[in-house]
Amino acid sequence: MSRICENCQKSRLRGKQVTDAWGVSYRSNKHFGVNLRNATLTIGGVKKRIKVCAKCLKSLKASLVPVTL
């Protein structure tokens, strides 16, 4: 299985890794991975296990918890 969030389709990002050497600037390619978590959701009475990123998991948990004042 691929490392993609099933909720928002977020995948890995590509960037540069810059060294901190004095007077020299080396740049190499770096891939930033997604913070994926396994979550079990109940959709229509059926439990389904999906991979979601931490940001989506946080928003899903916030929408499922009832707020009482």
CHARMM-style PDB file with segment names, atoms N, HN, CA, C and O in Angstrom:
ATOM      1  N   MET     1       0.837  -1.180   0.000  1.00  0.00      PROA
ATOM      2  CA  MET     1       0.000   0.000   0.000  1.00  0.00      PROA
ATOM      3  C   MET     1       0.884   1.246   0.000  1.00  0.00      PROA
ATOM      4  O   MET     1       1.996   1.250   0.528  1.00  0.00      PROA
ATOM      5  N   SER     2       0.359   2.275  -0.597  1.00  0.00      PROA
ATOM      6  HN  SER     2      -0.544   2.272  -1.025  1.00  0.00      PROA
ATOM      7  CA  SER     2       1.137   3.501  -0.689  1.00  0.00      PROA
ATOM      8  C   SER     2       0.976   4.350   0.566  1.00  0.00      PROA
ATOM      9  O   SER     2       0.058   4.149   1.361  1.00  0.00      PROA
ATOM     10  N   ARG     3       1.877   5.290   0.723  1.00  0.00      PROA
ATOM     11  HN  ARG     3       2.623   5.454   0.077  1.00  0.00      PROA
ATOM     12  CA  ARG     3       1.875   6.166   1.889  1.00  0.00      PROA
ATOM     13  C   ARG     3       1.101   7.438   1.561  1.00  0.00      PROA
ATOM     14  O   ARG     3       1.685   8.517   1.465  1.00  0.00      PROA
ATOM     15  N   ILE     4      -0.216   7.312   1.389  1.00  0.00      PROA
ATOM     16  HN  ILE     4      -0.691   6.435   1.468  1.00  0.00      PROA
ATOM     17  CA  ILE     4      -1.090   8.429   1.041  1.00  0.00      PROA
ATOM     18  C   ILE     4      -2.267   8.441   2.009  1.00  0.00      PROA
ATOM     19  O   ILE     4      -2.830   7.395   2.330  1.00  0.00      PROA
ATOM     20  N   CYS     5      -2.630   9.627   2.469  1.00  0.00      PROA
ATOM     21  HN  CYS     5      -2.172  10.478   2.208  1.00  0.00      PROA
ATOM     22  CA  CYS     5      -3.801   9.775   3.330  1.00  0.00      PROA
ATOM     23  C   CYS     5      -5.053   9.488   2.508  1.00  0.00      PROA
ATOM     24  O   CYS     5      -5.226  10.043   1.422  1.00  0.00      PROA
ATOM     25  N   GLU     6      -5.926   8.624   3.020  1.00  0.00      PROA
ATOM     26  HN  GLU     6      -5.786   8.174   3.902  1.00  0.00      PROA
ATOM     27  CA  GLU     6      -7.129   8.258   2.284  1.00  0.00      PROA
ATOM     28  C   GLU     6      -8.217   9.324   2.398  1.00  0.00      PROA
ATOM     29  O   GLU     6      -9.223   9.261   1.692  1.00  0.00      PROA
ATOM     30  N   ASN     7      -8.022  10.296   3.276  1.00  0.00      PROA
ATOM     31  HN  ASN     7      -7.205  10.348   3.850  1.00  0.00      PROA
ATOM     32  CA  ASN     7      -9.020  11.353   3.446  1.00  0.00      PROA
ATOM     33  C   ASN     7      -8.712  12.568   2.573  1.00  0.00      PROA
ATOM     34  O   ASN     7      -9.589  13.048   1.856  1.00  0.00      PROA
ATOM     35  N   CYS     8      -7.481  13.069   2.626  1.00  0.00      PROA
ATOM     36  HN  CYS     8      -6.768  12.678   3.209  1.00  0.00      PROA
ATOM     37  CA  CYS     8      -7.127  14.297   1.900  1.00  0.00      PROA
ATOM     38  C   CYS     8      -6.157  14.072   0.749  1.00  0.00      PROA
ATOM     39  O   CYS     8      -5.785  15.030   0.072  1.00  0.00      PROA
ATOM     40  N   GLN     9      -5.737  12.835   0.510  1.00  0.00      PROA
ATOM     41  HN  GLN     9      -6.040  12.056   1.060  1.00  0.00      PROA
ATOM     42  CA  GLN     9      -4.832  12.463  -0.576  1.00  0.00      PROA
ATOM     43  C   GLN     9      -3.452  13.097  -0.450  1.00  0.00      PROA
ATOM     44  O   GLN     9      -2.769  13.285  -1.457  1.00  0.00      PROA
ATOM     45  N   LYS    10      -3.029  13.429   0.767  1.00  0.00      PROA
ATOM     46  HN  LYS    10      -3.583  13.276   1.585  1.00  0.00      PROA
ATOM     47  CA  LYS    10      -1.706  14.003   0.985  1.00  0.00      PROA
ATOM     48  C   LYS    10      -0.653  12.908   0.849  1.00  0.00      PROA
ATOM     49  O   LYS    10      -0.806  11.817   1.399  1.00  0.00      PROA
ATOM     50  N   SER    11       0.423  13.208   0.107  1.00  0.00      PROA
ATOM     51  HN  SER    11       0.548  14.093  -0.341  1.00  0.00      PROA
ATOM     52  CA  SER    11       1.517  12.259  -0.060  1.00  0.00      PROA
ATOM     53  C   SER    11       2.817  12.942   0.333  1.00  0.00      PROA
ATOM     54  O   SER    11       2.805  14.052   0.865  1.00  0.00      PROA
ATOM     55  N   ARG    12       3.932  12.284   0.074  1.00  0.00      PROA
ATOM     56  HN  ARG    12       3.942  11.382  -0.359  1.00  0.00      PROA
ATOM     57  CA  ARG    12       5.200  12.843   0.523  1.00  0.00      PROA
ATOM     58  C   ARG    12       5.580  14.084  -0.281  1.00  0.00      PROA
ATOM     59  O   ARG    12       5.211  14.224  -1.447  1.00  0.00      PROA
ATOM     60  N   LEU    13       6.324  14.979   0.367  1.00  0.00      PROA
ATOM     61  HN  LEU    13       6.623  14.865   1.314  1.00  0.00      PROA
ATOM     62  CA  LEU    13       6.763  16.219  -0.251  1.00  0.00      PROA
ATOM     63  C   LEU    13       8.248  16.134  -0.558  1.00  0.00      PROA
ATOM     64  O   LEU    13       8.984  15.378   0.076  1.00  0.00      PROA
ATOM     65  N   ARG    14       8.674  16.909  -1.525  1.00  0.00      PROA
ATOM     66  HN  ARG    14       8.076  17.523  -2.040  1.00  0.00      PROA
ATOM     67  CA  ARG    14      10.084  16.925  -1.906  1.00  0.00      PROA
ATOM     68  C   ARG    14      10.641  18.310  -1.652  1.00  0.00      PROA
ATOM     69  O   ARG    14       9.993  19.320  -1.928  1.00  0.00      PROA
ATOM     70  N   GLY    15      11.861  18.343  -1.117  1.00  0.00      PROA
ATOM     71  HN  GLY    15      12.388  17.523  -0.893  1.00  0.00      PROA
ATOM     72  CA  GLY    15      12.491  19.622  -0.823  1.00  0.00      PROA
ATOM     73  C   GLY    15      13.999  19.475  -0.828  1.00  0.00      PROA
ATOM     74  O   GLY    15      14.540  18.489  -1.327  1.00  0.00      PROA
ATOM     75  N   LYS    16      14.664  20.462  -0.270  1.00  0.00      PROA
ATOM     76  HN  LYS    16      14.224  21.264   0.135  1.00  0.00      PROA
ATOM     77  CA  LYS    16      16.118  20.466  -0.205  1.00  0.00      PROA
ATOM     78  C   LYS    16      16.565  20.411   1.250  1.00  0.00      PROA
ATOM     79  O   LYS    16      15.954  21.030   2.121  1.00  0.00      PROA
ATOM     80  N   GLN    17      17.639  19.664   1.504  1.00  0.00      PROA
ATOM     81  HN  GLN    17      18.135  19.161   0.796  1.00  0.00      PROA
ATOM     82  CA  GLN    17      18.265  19.629   2.814  1.00  0.00      PROA
ATOM     83  C   GLN    17      19.538  20.452   2.719  1.00  0.00      PROA
ATOM     84  O   GLN    17      20.446  20.121   1.957  1.00  0.00      PROA
ATOM     85  N   VAL    18      19.600  21.536   3.502  1.00  0.00      PROA
ATOM     86  HN  VAL    18      18.863  21.805   4.121  1.00  0.00      PROA
ATOM     87  CA  VAL    18      20.708  22.476   3.427  1.00  0.00      PROA
ATOM     88  C   VAL    18      21.648  22.212   4.593  1.00  0.00      PROA
ATOM     89  O   VAL    18      21.212  22.147   5.743  1.00  0.00      PROA
ATOM     90  N   THR    19      22.946  22.059   4.298  1.00  0.00      PROA
ATOM     91  HN  THR    19      23.299  22.113   3.364  1.00  0.00      PROA
ATOM     92  CA  THR    19      23.922  21.830   5.360  1.00  0.00      PROA
ATOM     93  C   THR    19      24.213  23.145   6.080  1.00  0.00      PROA
ATOM     94  O   THR    19      23.956  24.231   5.560  1.00  0.00      PROA
ATOM     95  N   ASP    20      24.745  23.018   7.268  1.00  0.00      PROA
ATOM     96  HN  ASP    20      24.954  22.135   7.690  1.00  0.00      PROA
ATOM     97  CA  ASP    20      25.029  24.177   8.099  1.00  0.00      PROA
ATOM     98  C   ASP    20      26.532  24.426   8.184  1.00  0.00      PROA
ATOM     99  O   ASP    20      27.023  24.951   9.183  1.00  0.00      PROA
ATOM    100  N   ALA    21      27.256  24.048   7.137  1.00  0.00      PROA
ATOM    101  HN  ALA    21      26.856  23.622   6.326  1.00  0.00      PROA
ATOM    102  CA  ALA    21      28.705  24.207   7.134  1.00  0.00      PROA
ATOM    103  C   ALA    21      29.070  25.676   6.918  1.00  0.00      PROA
ATOM    104  O   ALA    21      28.363  26.402   6.219  1.00  0.00      PROA
ATOM    105  N   TRP    22      30.171  26.103   7.519  1.00  0.00      PROA
ATOM    106  HN  TRP    22      30.745  25.513   8.087  1.00  0.00      PROA
ATOM    107  CA  TRP    22      30.586  27.496   7.447  1.00  0.00      PROA
ATOM    108  C   TRP    22      31.170  27.805   6.071  1.00  0.00      PROA
ATOM    109  O   TRP    22      32.133  27.166   5.647  1.00  0.00      PROA
ATOM    110  N   GLY    23      30.595  28.774   5.379  1.00  0.00      PROA
ATOM    111  HN  GLY    23      29.812  29.293   5.724  1.00  0.00      PROA
ATOM    112  CA  GLY    23      31.110  29.208   4.090  1.00  0.00      PROA
ATOM    113  C   GLY    23      30.768  28.310   2.924  1.00  0.00      PROA
ATOM    114  O   GLY    23      31.183  28.587   1.799  1.00  0.00      PROA
ATOM    115  N   VAL    24      30.024  27.245   3.155  1.00  0.00      PROA
ATOM    116  HN  VAL    24      29.686  27.020   4.069  1.00  0.00      PROA
ATOM    117  CA  VAL    24      29.694  26.302   2.092  1.00  0.00      PROA
ATOM    118  C   VAL    24      28.193  26.049   2.150  1.00  0.00      PROA
ATOM    119  O   VAL    24      27.619  25.920   3.231  1.00  0.00      PROA
ATOM    120  N   SER    25      27.564  25.980   0.989  1.00  0.00      PROA
ATOM    121  HN  SER    25      28.030  26.086   0.110  1.00  0.00      PROA
ATOM    122  CA  SER    25      26.135  25.666   0.984  1.00  0.00      PROA
ATOM    123  C   SER    25      25.896  24.442   0.114  1.00  0.00      PROA
ATOM    124  O   SER    25      25.790  24.547  -1.108  1.00  0.00      PROA
ATOM    125  N   TYR    26      25.813  23.303   0.742  1.00  0.00      PROA
ATOM    126  HN  TYR    26      25.899  23.218   1.735  1.00  0.00      PROA
ATOM    127  CA  TYR    26      25.485  22.074   0.042  1.00  0.00      PROA
ATOM    128  C   TYR    26      23.993  21.848   0.149  1.00  0.00      PROA
ATOM    129  O   TYR    26      23.395  22.011   1.213  1.00  0.00      PROA
ATOM    130  N   ARG    27      23.413  21.478  -0.951  1.00  0.00      PROA
ATOM    131  HN  ARG    27      23.899  21.346  -1.816  1.00  0.00      PROA
ATOM    132  CA  ARG    27      21.977  21.180  -0.960  1.00  0.00      PROA
ATOM    133  C   ARG    27      21.769  19.800  -1.569  1.00  0.00      PROA
ATOM    134  O   ARG    27      22.248  19.503  -2.664  1.00  0.00      PROA
ATOM    135  N   SER    28      21.054  18.982  -0.846  1.00  0.00      PROA
ATOM    136  HN  SER    28      20.664  19.223   0.043  1.00  0.00      PROA
ATOM    137  CA  SER    28      20.745  17.645  -1.350  1.00  0.00      PROA
ATOM    138  C   SER    28      19.232  17.444  -1.296  1.00  0.00      PROA
ATOM    139  O   SER    28      18.530  18.100  -0.526  1.00  0.00      PROA
ATOM    140  N   ASN    29      18.750  16.534  -2.119  1.00  0.00      PROA
ATOM    141  HN  ASN    29      19.320  16.001  -2.745  1.00  0.00      PROA
ATOM    142  CA  ASN    29      17.316  16.270  -2.176  1.00  0.00      PROA
ATOM    143  C   ASN    29      16.872  15.536  -0.920  1.00  0.00      PROA
ATOM    144  O   ASN    29      17.589  14.681  -0.401  1.00  0.00      PROA
ATOM    145  N   LYS    30      15.684  15.877  -0.437  1.00  0.00      PROA
ATOM    146  HN  LYS    30      15.101  16.572  -0.859  1.00  0.00      PROA
ATOM    147  CA  LYS    30      15.126  15.255   0.749  1.00  0.00      PROA
ATOM    148  C   LYS    30      13.636  15.052   0.530  1.00  0.00      PROA
ATOM    149  O   LYS    30      12.967  15.897  -0.065  1.00  0.00      PROA
ATOM    150  N   HSD    31      13.123  13.938   1.009  1.00  0.00      PROA
ATOM    151  HN  HSD    31      13.667  13.252   1.492  1.00  0.00      PROA
ATOM    152  CA  HSD    31      11.700  13.663   0.922  1.00  0.00      PROA
ATOM    153  C   HSD    31      11.108  13.713   2.326  1.00  0.00      PROA
ATOM    154  O   HSD    31      11.610  13.064   3.244  1.00  0.00      PROA
ATOM    155  N   PHE    32      10.053  14.478   2.484  1.00  0.00      PROA
ATOM    156  HN  PHE    32       9.645  15.005   1.738  1.00  0.00      PROA
ATOM    157  CA  PHE    32       9.362  14.617   3.758  1.00  0.00      PROA
ATOM    158  C   PHE    32       8.129  13.725   3.726  1.00  0.00      PROA
ATOM    159  O   PHE    32       7.238  13.917   2.899  1.00  0.00      PROA
ATOM    160  N   GLY    33       8.081  12.751   4.628  1.00  0.00      PROA
ATOM    161  HN  GLY    33       8.805  12.596   5.300  1.00  0.00      PROA
ATOM    162  CA  GLY    33       6.977  11.803   4.648  1.00  0.00      PROA
ATOM    163  C   GLY    33       5.753  12.354   5.353  1.00  0.00      PROA
ATOM    164  O   GLY    33       5.814  13.374   6.040  1.00  0.00      PROA
ATOM    165  N   VAL    34       4.648  11.664   5.170  1.00  0.00      PROA
ATOM    166  HN  VAL    34       4.598  10.836   4.612  1.00  0.00      PROA
ATOM    167  CA  VAL    34       3.373  12.030   5.777  1.00  0.00      PROA
ATOM    168  C   VAL    34       3.248  11.313   7.117  1.00  0.00      PROA
ATOM    169  O   VAL    34       3.648  10.156   7.246  1.00  0.00      PROA
ATOM    170  N   ASN    35       2.697  11.995   8.105  1.00  0.00      PROA
ATOM    171  HN  ASN    35       2.372  12.935   8.000  1.00  0.00      PROA
ATOM    172  CA  ASN    35       2.501  11.412   9.430  1.00  0.00      PROA
ATOM    173  C   ASN    35       1.204  10.604   9.417  1.00  0.00      PROA
ATOM    174  O   ASN    35       0.159  11.089   9.849  1.00  0.00      PROA
ATOM    175  N   LEU    36       1.279   9.362   8.916  1.00  0.00      PROA
ATOM    176  HN  LEU    36       2.128   8.967   8.565  1.00  0.00      PROA
ATOM    177  CA  LEU    36       0.088   8.527   8.767  1.00  0.00      PROA
ATOM    178  C   LEU    36      -0.197   7.719  10.016  1.00  0.00      PROA
ATOM    179  O   LEU    36       0.715   7.280  10.717  1.00  0.00      PROA
ATOM    180  N   ARG    37      -1.485   7.531  10.282  1.00  0.00      PROA
ATOM    181  HN  ARG    37      -2.225   7.888   9.713  1.00  0.00      PROA
ATOM    182  CA  ARG    37      -1.959   6.728  11.406  1.00  0.00      PROA
ATOM    183  C   ARG    37      -3.055   5.802  10.902  1.00  0.00      PROA
ATOM    184  O   ARG    37      -3.791   6.147   9.978  1.00  0.00      PROA
ATOM    185  N   ASN    38      -3.160   4.631  11.507  1.00  0.00      PROA
ATOM    186  HN  ASN    38      -2.562   4.351  12.257  1.00  0.00      PROA
ATOM    187  CA  ASN    38      -4.268   3.727  11.203  1.00  0.00      PROA
ATOM    188  C   ASN    38      -5.447   4.102  12.091  1.00  0.00      PROA
ATOM    189  O   ASN    38      -5.301   4.226  13.307  1.00  0.00      PROA
ATOM    190  N   ALA    39      -6.607   4.279  11.484  1.00  0.00      PROA
ATOM    191  HN  ALA    39      -6.726   4.178  10.496  1.00  0.00      PROA
ATOM    192  CA  ALA    39      -7.802   4.649  12.238  1.00  0.00      PROA
ATOM    193  C   ALA    39      -8.944   3.725  11.841  1.00  0.00      PROA
ATOM    194  O   ALA    39      -9.071   3.340  10.678  1.00  0.00      PROA
ATOM    195  N   THR    40      -9.765   3.379  12.806  1.00  0.00      PROA
ATOM    196  HN  THR    40      -9.662   3.692  13.750  1.00  0.00      PROA
ATOM    197  CA  THR    40     -10.946   2.567  12.553  1.00  0.00      PROA
ATOM    198  C   THR    40     -12.167   3.465  12.690  1.00  0.00      PROA
ATOM    199  O   THR    40     -12.450   3.983  13.770  1.00  0.00      PROA
ATOM    200  N   LEU    41     -12.885   3.646  11.590  1.00  0.00      PROA
ATOM    201  HN  LEU    41     -12.655   3.225  10.712  1.00  0.00      PROA
ATOM    202  CA  LEU    41     -14.069   4.504  11.579  1.00  0.00      PROA
ATOM    203  C   LEU    41     -15.306   3.663  11.348  1.00  0.00      PROA
ATOM    204  O   LEU    41     -15.260   2.649  10.651  1.00  0.00      PROA
ATOM    205  N   THR    42     -16.408   4.088  11.933  1.00  0.00      PROA
ATOM    206  HN  THR    42     -16.445   4.911  12.499  1.00  0.00      PROA
ATOM    207  CA  THR    42     -17.692   3.437  11.720  1.00  0.00      PROA
ATOM    208  C   THR    42     -18.494   4.289  10.746  1.00  0.00      PROA
ATOM    209  O   THR    42     -18.922   5.396  11.075  1.00  0.00      PROA
ATOM    210  N   ILE    43     -18.689   3.762   9.558  1.00  0.00      PROA
ATOM    211  HN  ILE    43     -18.341   2.864   9.291  1.00  0.00      PROA
ATOM    212  CA  ILE    43     -19.417   4.483   8.512  1.00  0.00      PROA
ATOM    213  C   ILE    43     -20.636   3.657   8.144  1.00  0.00      PROA
ATOM    214  O   ILE    43     -20.519   2.563   7.592  1.00  0.00      PROA
ATOM    215  N   GLY    44     -21.809   4.196   8.455  1.00  0.00      PROA
ATOM    216  HN  GLY    44     -21.904   5.085   8.904  1.00  0.00      PROA
ATOM    217  CA  GLY    44     -23.044   3.481   8.148  1.00  0.00      PROA
ATOM    218  C   GLY    44     -23.181   2.166   8.887  1.00  0.00      PROA
ATOM    219  O   GLY    44     -23.774   1.226   8.357  1.00  0.00      PROA
ATOM    220  N   GLY    45     -22.651   2.072  10.097  1.00  0.00      PROA
ATOM    221  HN  GLY    45     -22.170   2.836  10.528  1.00  0.00      PROA
ATOM    222  CA  GLY    45     -22.733   0.867  10.895  1.00  0.00      PROA
ATOM    223  C   GLY    45     -21.680  -0.178  10.560  1.00  0.00      PROA
ATOM    224  O   GLY    45     -21.667  -1.257  11.153  1.00  0.00      PROA
ATOM    225  N   VAL    46     -20.802   0.129   9.621  1.00  0.00      PROA
ATOM    226  HN  VAL    46     -20.812   1.005   9.139  1.00  0.00      PROA
ATOM    227  CA  VAL    46     -19.744  -0.798   9.212  1.00  0.00      PROA
ATOM    228  C   VAL    46     -18.401  -0.218   9.614  1.00  0.00      PROA
ATOM    229  O   VAL    46     -18.089   0.926   9.284  1.00  0.00      PROA
ATOM    230  N   LYS    47     -17.598  -1.014  10.336  1.00  0.00      PROA
ATOM    231  HN  LYS    47     -17.852  -1.943  10.605  1.00  0.00      PROA
ATOM    232  CA  LYS    47     -16.274  -0.556  10.734  1.00  0.00      PROA
ATOM    233  C   LYS    47     -15.313  -0.711   9.573  1.00  0.00      PROA
ATOM    234  O   LYS    47     -15.276  -1.751   8.916  1.00  0.00      PROA
ATOM    235  N   LYS    48     -14.531   0.339   9.327  1.00  0.00      PROA
ATOM    236  HN  LYS    48     -14.562   1.184   9.861  1.00  0.00      PROA
ATOM    237  CA  LYS    48     -13.567   0.332   8.234  1.00  0.00      PROA
ATOM    238  C   LYS    48     -12.260   0.894   8.743  1.00  0.00      PROA
ATOM    239  O   LYS    48     -12.242   1.922   9.420  1.00  0.00      PROA
ATOM    240  N   ARG    49     -11.151   0.216   8.417  1.00  0.00      PROA
ATOM    241  HN  ARG    49     -11.166  -0.619   7.868  1.00  0.00      PROA
ATOM    242  CA  ARG    49      -9.830   0.661   8.854  1.00  0.00      PROA
ATOM    243  C   ARG    49      -9.149   1.374   7.691  1.00  0.00      PROA
ATOM    244  O   ARG    49      -8.981   0.808   6.611  1.00  0.00      PROA
ATOM    245  N   ILE    50      -8.758   2.632   7.932  1.00  0.00      PROA
ATOM    246  HN  ILE    50      -8.895   3.092   8.809  1.00  0.00      PROA
ATOM    247  CA  ILE    50      -8.151   3.434   6.883  1.00  0.00      PROA
ATOM    248  C   ILE    50      -6.875   4.084   7.415  1.00  0.00      PROA
ATOM    249  O   ILE    50      -6.657   4.163   8.624  1.00  0.00      PROA
ATOM    250  N   LYS    51      -6.032   4.549   6.481  1.00  0.00      PROA
ATOM    251  HN  LYS    51      -6.209   4.484   5.499  1.00  0.00      PROA
ATOM    252  CA  LYS    51      -4.836   5.307   6.829  1.00  0.00      PROA
ATOM    253  C   LYS    51      -5.132   6.781   6.628  1.00  0.00      PROA
ATOM    254  O   LYS    51      -5.486   7.207   5.529  1.00  0.00      PROA
ATOM    255  N   VAL    52      -4.985   7.566   7.702  1.00  0.00      PROA
ATOM    256  HN  VAL    52      -4.697   7.220   8.595  1.00  0.00      PROA
ATOM    257  CA  VAL    52      -5.202   9.005   7.625  1.00  0.00      PROA
ATOM    258  C   VAL    52      -4.009   9.725   8.232  1.00  0.00      PROA
ATOM    259  O   VAL    52      -3.328   9.187   9.104  1.00  0.00      PROA
ATOM    260  N   CYS    53      -3.759  10.949   7.767  1.00  0.00      PROA
ATOM    261  HN  CYS    53      -4.312  11.386   7.058  1.00  0.00      PROA
ATOM    262  CA  CYS    53      -2.670  11.733   8.346  1.00  0.00      PROA
ATOM    263  C   CYS    53      -3.129  12.275   9.702  1.00  0.00      PROA
ATOM    264  O   CYS    53      -4.321  12.270  10.010  1.00  0.00      PROA
ATOM    265  N   ALA    54      -2.187  12.736  10.495  1.00  0.00      PROA
ATOM    266  HN  ALA    54      -1.219  12.740  10.245  1.00  0.00      PROA
ATOM    267  CA  ALA    54      -2.484  13.179  11.855  1.00  0.00      PROA
ATOM    268  C   ALA    54      -3.414  14.385  11.855  1.00  0.00      PROA
ATOM    269  O   ALA    54      -4.247  14.517  12.752  1.00  0.00      PROA
ATOM    270  N   LYS    55      -3.288  15.266  10.868  1.00  0.00      PROA
ATOM    271  HN  LYS    55      -2.612  15.159  10.139  1.00  0.00      PROA
ATOM    272  CA  LYS    55      -4.154  16.446  10.789  1.00  0.00      PROA
ATOM    273  C   LYS    55      -5.605  16.044  10.532  1.00  0.00      PROA
ATOM    274  O   LYS    55      -6.518  16.593  11.149  1.00  0.00      PROA
ATOM    275  N   CYS    56      -5.822  15.091   9.627  1.00  0.00      PROA
ATOM    276  HN  CYS    56      -5.080  14.645   9.127  1.00  0.00      PROA
ATOM    277  CA  CYS    56      -7.181  14.616   9.346  1.00  0.00      PROA
ATOM    278  C   CYS    56      -7.756  13.855  10.537  1.00  0.00      PROA
ATOM    279  O   CYS    56      -8.945  13.967  10.836  1.00  0.00      PROA
ATOM    280  N   LEU    57      -6.908  13.081  11.215  1.00  0.00      PROA
ATOM    281  HN  LEU    57      -5.943  12.990  10.972  1.00  0.00      PROA
ATOM    282  CA  LEU    57      -7.359  12.339  12.382  1.00  0.00      PROA
ATOM    283  C   LEU    57      -7.823  13.288  13.480  1.00  0.00      PROA
ATOM    284  O   LEU    57      -8.824  13.034  14.150  1.00  0.00      PROA
ATOM    285  N   LYS    58      -7.094  14.375  13.656  1.00  0.00      PROA
ATOM    286  HN  LYS    58      -6.281  14.582  13.111  1.00  0.00      PROA
ATOM    287  CA  LYS    58      -7.465  15.375  14.662  1.00  0.00      PROA
ATOM    288  C   LYS    58      -8.809  16.022  14.319  1.00  0.00      PROA
ATOM    289  O   LYS    58      -9.642  16.223  15.202  1.00  0.00      PROA
ATOM    290  N   SER    59      -9.022  16.346  13.051  1.00  0.00      PROA
ATOM    291  HN  SER    59      -8.346  16.183  12.333  1.00  0.00      PROA
ATOM    292  CA  SER    59     -10.285  16.975  12.658  1.00  0.00      PROA
ATOM    293  C   SER    59     -11.444  15.981  12.717  1.00  0.00      PROA
ATOM    294  O   SER    59     -12.568  16.363  13.042  1.00  0.00      PROA
ATOM    295  N   LEU    60     -11.180  14.694  12.403  1.00  0.00      PROA
ATOM    296  HN  LEU    60     -10.267  14.383  12.140  1.00  0.00      PROA
ATOM    297  CA  LEU    60     -12.225  13.679  12.497  1.00  0.00      PROA
ATOM    298  C   LEU    60     -12.640  13.446  13.941  1.00  0.00      PROA
ATOM    299  O   LEU    60     -13.826  13.296  14.235  1.00  0.00      PROA
ATOM    300  N   LYS    61     -11.664  13.415  14.844  1.00  0.00      PROA
ATOM    301  HN  LYS    61     -10.700  13.536  14.605  1.00  0.00      PROA
ATOM    302  CA  LYS    61     -11.990  13.240  16.259  1.00  0.00      PROA
ATOM    303  C   LYS    61     -12.773  14.425  16.792  1.00  0.00      PROA
ATOM    304  O   LYS    61     -13.690  14.248  17.593  1.00  0.00      PROA
ATOM    305  N   ALA    62     -12.426  15.631  16.362  1.00  0.00      PROA
ATOM    306  HN  ALA    62     -11.681  15.775  15.711  1.00  0.00      PROA
ATOM    307  CA  ALA    62     -13.124  16.827  16.825  1.00  0.00      PROA
ATOM    308  C   ALA    62     -14.566  16.843  16.333  1.00  0.00      PROA
ATOM    309  O   ALA    62     -15.452  17.328  17.036  1.00  0.00      PROA
ATOM    310  N   SER    63     -14.812  16.322  15.137  1.00  0.00      PROA
ATOM    311  HN  SER    63     -14.092  15.929  14.566  1.00  0.00      PROA
ATOM    312  CA  SER    63     -16.178  16.331  14.611  1.00  0.00      PROA
ATOM    313  C   SER    63     -17.043  15.233  15.226  1.00  0.00      PROA
ATOM    314  O   SER    63     -18.269  15.341  15.202  1.00  0.00      PROA
ATOM    315  N   LEU    64     -16.434  14.177  15.777  1.00  0.00      PROA
ATOM    316  HN  LEU    64     -15.438  14.090  15.796  1.00  0.00      PROA
ATOM    317  CA  LEU    64     -17.197  13.071  16.349  1.00  0.00      PROA
ATOM    318  C   LEU    64     -17.541  13.287  17.817  1.00  0.00      PROA
ATOM    319  O   LEU    64     -18.510  12.708  18.308  1.00  0.00      PROA
ATOM    320  N   VAL    65     -16.771  14.103  18.528  1.00  0.00      PROA
ATOM    321  HN  VAL    65     -15.984  14.572  18.129  1.00  0.00      PROA
ATOM    322  CA  VAL    65     -16.989  14.293  19.965  1.00  0.00      PROA
ATOM    323  C   VAL    65     -18.060  15.349  20.174  1.00  0.00      PROA
ATOM    324  O   VAL    65     -17.915  16.474  19.698  1.00  0.00      PROA
ATOM    325  N   PRO    66     -19.151  15.002  20.891  1.00  0.00      PROA
ATOM    326  CA  PRO    66     -20.180  16.006  21.162  1.00  0.00      PROA
ATOM    327  C   PRO    66     -19.692  17.017  22.199  1.00  0.00      PROA
ATOM    328  O   PRO    66     -19.022  16.657  23.166  1.00  0.00      PROA
ATOM    329  N   VAL    67     -20.033  18.268  21.985  1.00  0.00      PROA
ATOM    330  HN  VAL    67     -20.578  18.561  21.199  1.00  0.00      PROA
ATOM    331  CA  VAL    67     -19.615  19.340  22.893  1.00  0.00      PROA
ATOM    332  C   VAL    67     -20.748  19.641  23.853  1.00  0.00      PROA
ATOM    333  O   VAL    67     -21.865  19.927  23.423  1.00  0.00      PROA
ATOM    334  N   THR    68     -20.471  19.579  25.164  1.00  0.00      PROA
ATOM    335  HN  THR    68     -19.564  19.346  25.513  1.00  0.00      PROA
ATOM    336  CA  THR    68     -21.473  19.915  26.171  1.00  0.00      PROA
ATOM    337  C   THR    68     -20.988  21.087  26.984  1.00  0.00      PROA
ATOM    338  O   THR    68     -19.833  21.113  27.407  1.00  0.00      PROA
ATOM    339  N   LEU    69     -21.839  22.048  27.208  1.00  0.00      PROA
ATOM    340  HN  LEU    69     -22.778  22.028  26.864  1.00  0.00      PROA
ATOM    341  CA  LEU    69     -21.477  23.235  27.992  1.00  0.00      PROA
ATOM    342  C   LEU    69     -22.198  23.238  29.313  1.00  0.00      PROA
ATOM    343  OT1 LEU    69     -22.021  24.158  30.111  1.00  0.00      PROA
TER     344      LEU     69
END
